[in-house]
Amino acid sequence: MTTSIRQYDLLDGVLPPDTPLGNYCCQPPALPPPPANPLDHYKRFGVTADEHVAALEWLSDNNQEFADLEDRLAAIELGETTGDAVAVQEQLDQIVAAYLRRPAPQRAMPVQPPRLKWNQLAQGRKTLVPELEKHLRDKGWPYVAVTEARKAIFGGSGIGTFDYLVYSSTGPNLLVLVITRRPTADQVEQMQEWEKVFGKDFEAAFVFQAAGQWRLITLKDLETHDPLGQSAVLVDRLEKNHDK
């Protein structure tokens, strides 16, 4: 397995910081085989369990490549995509090893707020959809549920349906689709079409639950490099609309 110099050599101080990077490759140092007991995985790196956990937390929150690989591994393990889980885990371990080889003072970097990741979204649409309805009802926000009867009517349009229409006294009203993972291209196209059908006073919103919060992202948010970072707490968004 090869990896870029940007990933490893600069971290290890093998090359000076001003070395041109181009498309060079290097062979990362071999790691000992993973221990049979996954709970002892830290032993592979010659550190304590606490040091290993701290490294994983820092990399997950601050290293985009590491976070992306974590998401990919989770998707493979959940059967959402195909791939070699062992190979992805090895890539993760190489990044961990490179980080841990740095002197301890260089690892004490400011920790950014944890970045919300797609694999942290709550699962189970059958449970989440009614839970969202209860949340809306408890908060007293007017909404219309897209029931099976309405889905049959909407289905005549040939566009996949959404879950709730949530009204705002100041707008825009929300066309809500509950998601448990990154929206697919079909879902994005579906919600774009519903925005056109309902008009300018309505906005498509993908609503999800993470860390006990109901949050939403819009179609515009999906065009950014970090859609989840642009997400808003559903409560805050609706209250802001009503307070205008």
N, C-alpha and C positions, 0 to 999 in steps of 0.2 A: 504494500500500500504506500502510495506517495502522497505528499501534501505540499502546499505552497510554502515558500520561505516566509511569507507574511505571517503564517500561522505559528511557525515554530522557531526559526532561526533568530528572529528579532526578539522573541520572548526570552530565549535562552542567552542572548548576548553573544551568539556565535558570530554575527556580522555587526559592524558598526551601524548606528541608527540611520546614517545618511546613505547606506548602500542602495543603489537603484534596484527596484524590485522586478520589473518585467515578468516574464513567464517562466522563471526558474523553478525547478523542483528539487526536493531533497528527500532523503529517506529518513523518516523519524526514527529515533532510537527504539529498539524493540522493548516491549514491556514484558514482565513476567506474566505467565498465564493467570487468568482470574482464579481466585480460590473457589473451591467447590461450594462453600457456603456463601451465598450472596451477601449475608450480613457482615462478612469479613472482607468485603471488597476493598476496603481502605488499605488492607495489607499489601495489595498489589503495588501501591505507591510508596510504601515504607513510611506512612504517616499514621497518626492516631485517628480514631474514628471522628473525633471532634474537628480535627484539621480537614479531614476529607469532606465532612458535611459543610464546613465553612467555605471550602473551595467550590463545591457544587452550587451552593446558594449564590455565591458571588458571580460565578460564571453564568448561571441561569439568568441573573438579573442584569448583567453588564456586558456579556459577550453575545452578540447577535448570532454568530455562527453556531455557538453552543446551544442557544435557545432554539434555533431552527432545527438542529439535529435532534434535540429532545422532542420537539413536536413531531418530527418524522418518525422517530422510534415509537412514540405513543400511537401514532396512526397505524403503523405496521402491527403493533401488538394488539390493537383493537380490531384489526382486520379491515380497516378503512382504506388501506392501500397495500400494494405489494412491495416487497423489498427484502433485503438481507438484514435482519435485526442484529445479527452478530457483527456484521461489518459496520453498521451505524454505531453500535456500542463501542467498537474499537476506536472509531473516530472520536467519540466523546472522551474515551479514556486517554487518548493521545493529547487532547487539549487539556484535560485535567493534569496529566503528567507534566506537560510543558509549563503550566501555571505553577504547579507545586515545586518545580525545579528552580523557580525564581527565589531570590533571597526573601526571607519573611518580611523585611521592611517594605519591599517593593509590592508585596501582596496587600499591604494595608492601604488600599485605595478607597476613596469615598464610595459608599454604596448608594446607588441610585434607587428611587422608589421601585418596588417590584413591577416588572412589566407583565401585564395581563397577557396570557397566551391562549390560543384557541383550544388547547387540550385541557384547559381549566374550566371550560364551560360545563355547566350542569347537564347531565344526560337524561334522556327519557321524555320525549315530547308528550306522550300520553298522560304523563303526570304533570308536566310543566304547563301545558296549555290551560287546564282547569285551575292550577295554582295561580297563574297570572290573572285569570278572571276573578278569583277570590281577592287577589291583591287590589285590583281595580275597584271592585265592589266595596272593599273595606275602606278604601281611600275616598270613595264617593265620586269618582270620575265617571262621567257618562260614556258608555261604550255600547257597541252592538257586536255580539258574537256571531261569527260566520258559522251558523249551524249546518248540519248536513243538508237541510232543505235549501238553505241559501246557496250552499256549495253546488247543489244540483242546478240551480238557476244560473249562478255565475259560470258554471261549467260550460254552458252554451256558448260562452265567448271564446272557448278554446284556450283560456289562460288559467294556469294553476291558481288556486285561491289562497287568500291570506287568512289569519285567525280572528283578528279583532279590528274594528274601526273605533278608535278612541277619539272622542270629541274634545275640542278646546274652545273656550269662549273667545279666545283671541287668535287662535290658529298658529301654525297650520294644524289641522286635524291629522291624526296618525293612522296609516294603514299598517297594521302590525302583523308580522310573521314571526312566530317563535322559532328560534334556531338553537341547535345544540353543537354546532361546528361552523366552520367558515361557510358562508353562503356559496352555493354552487352558481355557475354561470346561468343555468336555467332559472334559478330562484331570483337572481339579479334581474334578468330579462323580464321575468314574470312581474316583479314589483315595479319595474320601469313602466310596463304596460298599464298597470293599475293606476299609477300616478297620472298617466295620460287620460285614462277613462274618467277618473274623479275630478281632475282639473287642478288648478293652481292652489286651491285652498287645502289640498291634502298632500301629505308627504309620506313616502314609504319608510318604514322603520323595521329593522331586524332587532328583535328583543331577545335577550338571553339572560340567564342567571349565572352569576359567578361570585364566589365568596359571600353568598347570602344576599347579594344585591341584584335587583332587576336593572339591567342597563340596556341601552339601545345604541345602534349605529345606523346612519343613513346611507343612502346611495353615494352621496358626496364623500362621506367618511371612507367608504371602500376604495376610493380613488387615491387615498393617501398611502404613504409607505407603512404606516402603523395604524390600521383602522381601529383596533381595540384601544389604542392609546387615545384616540379621538372620541371614544364612546362616552356617553353621558348617563348619569344615574336617571332612571325613568322618572322617579319622584321629582328630582330637581328640574327635569325638562318640562314636565306637566305643570308644576307649580310656577315655573318661570313664565310659561305661556299664559296661565290664568292670572298672573300678577301684573302683566303688561298694562 
